[in-house]
């Protein structure tokens, strides 16, 4: 066996060892190693990517969709290079890639691979929600494996996905089956960070509970049999930083769920707002920031746009310090 083959085998063995851990345990270990619960959202928008990257991509690619994909990929890789030692998780938003068609989805797949090669956990922000065989197909694509001519193959191979639960358990079960099989994770929408979420999620039922509370009770029940050694489930919850009062109630309803917390930063959420999402030991939550980090260079006059990735690193360090002012992590 030559050196290249030995290296490939060693990498495969290391990946298999990591993959053998329960998803919640992988999250807890990653947070412990990095000393941070920060999740960086990769939401690339072509108009916000530095001109120097777009110019290079256009010069090297005649097809504009391919040029867009290459610009996005170069942007994402540069961000990952600067923040992978500081954060445990990145969360690519698939819509930002889908809009560029096939080439965009190629950039999405390559972004996942690159992030994983740098030791990061990946959450595919896909927010899928469908029933029966359709949910199964989505799960095979984004979380598990698909049968290709009698051979099981990963497609995008993220470590976790976001899901919309409003079609019931049959829209979640196929993903849970794959999550159990491949030690992956799920983050189910419970109380989202957007302002109009209250129009539906805060509606009060006849028993006095709001829709988001009922959803949380379902999640707690569905995930109760799939706990890691850390005591947390592979089934987590999306709980927005912009609704701290609701988050406090939800932590009590879902004591075994890891919270994925969007809304910090650009949407107005603060360190004080996200505190309720953590348990009493400062564990059990990942705080996401997207625009405030990856486009930080636009808010930093002292940093040239070619150093956009350094600006992202600076933004992560600032966010870490801010969170530590309110929360003691363990």
Secondary structure, DSSP 8 states (H G I E B T S, - for coil): --HHHHHHHHHHHHHHHHHTS-HHHHHHHHHHHHT--EEEEE---GGGS-HHHHHHHHHH-SSHHHHHHHHHHHHHHHHHHHHTTT-SEEEEBTHHHHTTHHHHHHHHHHHHHHHHHTT-EEEEEEEE---HHHHHHHHHHHTSEEEETTEEEESS--SEEEE--TT-GGGTHHHHHHHHHHT-EEEEEEE-SSGGGHHHHT-B-TTS-BHHHHHHHHHHHHTTT-B-TTS-BSEEEEE-TT-HHHHHHHHHH-TT--EEE--BSTTSB-HHHHGGGS-TTS-SEEEEESHHHHTGGGG-TTS-GGGHHHHHHHHHHHHHHHHHTT----
